[in-house]
Amino acid sequence: MVTGCELRRTMSRLPTGVAVLTTGTGESAMALTVNSLVSVSLNPPLIMVGLDQRSRALASTRAEGAFTLSILADDQADLSGLLASADRPNGRRLTEHLDARAGSGRPPVVPDAVAVIDCRLDAEHAVGDHSLLIGRVIGTERGRSDRVPLVFHQAAYRSLPANRVPGPRSVRTGGSEVEHAEEEPAVNERTCDMAGPTDVSIVGGGPPGLLLALLLARRGHRVSLLERSEAVPPRRVGPAPNLYPTTLRIFDRLGLLAPLTEDGQRIHGVEGYMDGRLEFRLHHRDVPGAAYPYSLSTPIGTLQHVLGAAAQDAGVTVIRGVEVSGLDRSDCSEQAVKLKTADGRGTSASRFIVGCDGKFSAVRTYAGIGADVREFRETYIRIRARRPETWPLVARAYMGGAGQAFVVPTPDNGLVVICAAHEVDGDTGRVVDALATIAPELDAAVKREDTSFEQIREIRQHIVRARKWATGNILLLGDSAHGVHSLGGQGMNLGLQDAVLLSQVLGNALETGDPTSIADYERIRRPYVEWFQRLQESALDESSPMLQSHFYQSNHASLVLGQLQVRGICDQVAA
C-alpha cells in the first residue's frame, strides 16, 4: 500500500506555483500559503484550491463566501514562509504585509504579485483530509510581464528563467473594464559591468556571504555582493537557526550582537530523553571556554537585515535581482561573473569570486568543481507550535522505541518540532498522534495548531562534499563547499565561521599580492568539517537511539566552541 510519505515524495517531483489565499477584511482578514491550486473550468471560469479540513482559514472562507488568490513572484519566498508559519499575522497585522483597500470589501492582496484572482465560493467538496473549494472567478489582475513566478519543487522554493515573451500590461478585468494587450519591449542584451571592478565578488546574499563581505570591506577591500532575490527580507521573519557561543562572539566583536539579542531567543542547553526518561542535561555554561552561557535562536530575516545594513555601511556594493549565467575567465588577472537580470545581461569583474550560493551552487557548477551530494536516508517533518509556559529555555532531543524528535524554542514564543517522517508515513494527520507518544508534554501544544500544509513541512537533507574548495581565483563558502544536515542550525554556524577564516586568508592575499595563503582556508577547515559530516551521518542515518544520545553528549562542547584554530580567529575579529 502506498503511504502518505511515499505519495508526498513522489508528488514533490512535480513543480507547482505558490499562492497566498486571503479571505475577510479588517479584523477578520486571514491569509495562508497554498500550492494546491488549479483552473478547472473556463466556461464558467472556475478555480479549485485545497485546504486542510482543520485549517482555520477554511472556516473563515466558508463564512465569507469569497476568497482571493495572489500568485507569488520568486522574490516573495519570505512572505510565503511568513504566511505558512504558525504565527502568521491576521486582522490588522496582516495589512502591514499586504495591500488592503479600505472600504472595497475585497480581501487584502499581495502587492506586486504575478497575478491576483478574486473568487466567490461556489462549492465545497470534502475529500480525504482536505476540502476542495471551487471558486467562481469574478475578477483577475495580471502583474508586470517581467515578474517571474515562485516555484515549489522538491520541498524547496525555486524560480523559473525570467519571462521574455510579450504580455499584457497590468490591468483589472471583470465588470465593464476591458483588457488591453501591449507588447513588451525587446530584451536588453547589452553587456555591462554592473558593479565596477572590485577585489571580490560574492555570489549569494545569505548570512555567510554577507558576513564575508562585511569583514573584507572593513579591511578596506572593494566588494560586490550578488543576490538573486530582489527584496531584503524583513526582520523577525523566517527560520531561526541556533547561533552557538563562538558565532555570537563574532557578532559581539563586530558590534552587532545587540539587535540579534533583541529579536532572538536565548537557549541555555540541550536535554535528552530516552523512552521518556531524562538521559542527559547539558548546559552551555558548563563548557570551559564558552564565550556565552547560551546560544541564540535568531530569525534569518534579522540576520540578513543586520548584516546587510552593516555591509552596505562598510561600502559593499549589493546588487539584487541578478542570476548567475556563467563565468568569464579569459582574463588571467580577473574573473567575471556573467549575470542575467529582468532588464538584460551584465558582468561583475573582480580579482576573486566566492560562491556562497547553496548546496546546489551555480558558481561551483560553472567553475567545473565536482561535488558528491548524498541525501540523508531519513526525511523529517517540521511543525511549528506555541511554546507551553512551563517549557524551559532549552532544546530537547527525544529518542527511543517510540520514535525520535528534536524540539527548539523560537523567538516568537514558539517551538519548532522536527520528527522522523517514517513515524507518520507523511500523513500530517498522524503527526499529532506520533508526537503525543514520543513527547507527551507537546500533545496539547500541537493540538492547538493548524496541522496542515502551512504548518507542516517535509524536509529533505543532504550532505555535500565539493571535491575542492578553490580553483584558480574562484572559492566556495558554506553550503557550496560542504552541505550538512541543518538540525539545530549547524550549517549556519559552520558557514559563518568559514567566513571569518576566509576573510583572513583572502584579505592577506589581496594585501600582499601573494595568493598562496588561500590554500590555508581548505587545509585548516576541511578536516574539521568532514569530521562533523561523518558524525552527522553516523548518528542521524543509523537512527539508533544510543548513537544519537552519544552524538549529543560527546560533541556538545565541539558545537558550543567550534573549531579550535578558527575560534582564535573569531576572537580577533576587528570591530
Summary of the structure (lengths in Angstrom):
residues: 575
radius of gyration: 24.4
end to end distance: 59.7
largest distance: 73.5
contacts: 1993
relative contact order: 0.13
helix: 32%
strand: 31%
